[in-house]
Structures are given as C-alpha cells and as structure tokens.
Amino acid sequence: MTVDERLAEARTALHQLQLGRGEIEVSYDGQTVKYARADIGRLKAYISELEAEKKGLPARGNIRVSF
C-alpha cells in the first residue's frame, strides 16, 4: 500500500469518526489498528506522519516542554 493510499484511508477514517461512527479500522503492512472517537488525536497524528513521509520529511518525535 502506498503512502497516498494509506493517507486516503486514514483521512476517510477520520471523517467517519467525526461523523459519529463508533469504531474505524485502518490496515497497512498486514496490521490493523482500530480507532474510536476518543482516538481522533492519535489518528490526526498518524495523518501528520503520513503527510511528512509523503513530503520526504523525517517523522517528528514528541515535543516536551518544561518550566
């Protein structure tokens, strides 16, 4: 599955969750990940990773802030 195909699938899953569907499955490389409405932030992060991969940018790690 190409990056474009995974990105389209992830965007469709996000749209379905935002419309109120209970649980969505996204599959790639033989793995299936289930997302529920509570996982929208995680799904958006996955979409951002795919967009970065498509552009050839390195994946971003966690941003830590300390005071």
matplotlib code that plots the C-alpha trace (Angstrom):
import matplotlib.pyplot as plt

x = [0.0, 1.4, 1.7, -1.1, -3.4, -2.7, -3.2, -6.6, -7.7, -6.7, -8.4, -11.6, -11.4, -11.0, -14.0, -16.1, -15.2, -16.0, -19.4, -20.0, -19.2, -18.3, -15.1, -12.9, -10.2, -7.2, -5.0, -1.5, 1.5, -0.6, -1.5, -4.9, -5.4, -8.8, -9.7, -12.6, -13.9, -11.6, -8.6, -9.1, -6.0, -3.9, -5.4, -4.6, -1.0, -0.8, -2.1, 0.6, 3.2, 2.0, 1.9, 5.5, 6.6, 4.9, 6.9, 10.1, 10.4, 11.6, 8.9, 8.6, 9.0, 7.3, 7.6, 8.5, 8.1, 9.5, 9.5]
y = [0.0, 3.4, 6.4, 8.1, 5.1, 5.0, 8.7, 8.5, 5.6, 7.5, 10.7, 8.7, 7.1, 10.5, 11.8, 8.8, 9.2, 12.9, 12.0, 9.8, 6.3, 4.2, 2.5, 2.5, 0.1, 1.2, -1.5, -1.4, -3.8, -6.7, -4.8, -3.4, -0.6, 0.3, 3.9, 5.1, 8.7, 9.1, 8.3, 11.2, 12.9, 9.8, 9.4, 13.1, 12.4, 9.4, 11.5, 14.1, 11.4, 10.2, 13.7, 14.2, 10.9, 11.8, 15.1, 13.2, 14.8, 12.9, 11.9, 14.3, 13.0, 14.1, 17.8, 18.2, 21.5, 22.0, 25.1]
z = [0.0, -1.0, 1.3, -0.8, -0.3, 3.5, 3.7, 1.9, 4.1, 7.3, 6.2, 5.4, 8.8, 10.5, 8.6, 9.6, 13.3, 13.1, 11.7, 14.8, 13.6, 16.7, 15.6, 12.5, 11.3, 9.3, 7.9, 6.4, 6.1, 7.5, 10.6, 11.6, 14.0, 15.5, 16.2, 18.3, 18.7, 21.7, 19.4, 17.0, 18.2, 17.6, 14.1, 13.3, 14.5, 12.2, 9.3, 10.0, 10.0, 6.6, 5.2, 6.4, 4.9, 1.6, 1.6, 2.4, 5.9, 8.9, 11.4, 14.3, 17.8, 20.9, 21.9, 25.5, 27.4, 30.8, 33.1]

ax = plt.figure().add_subplot(projection="3d")
ax.plot(x, y, z, "-o")
ax.set_aspect("equal")
plt.show()
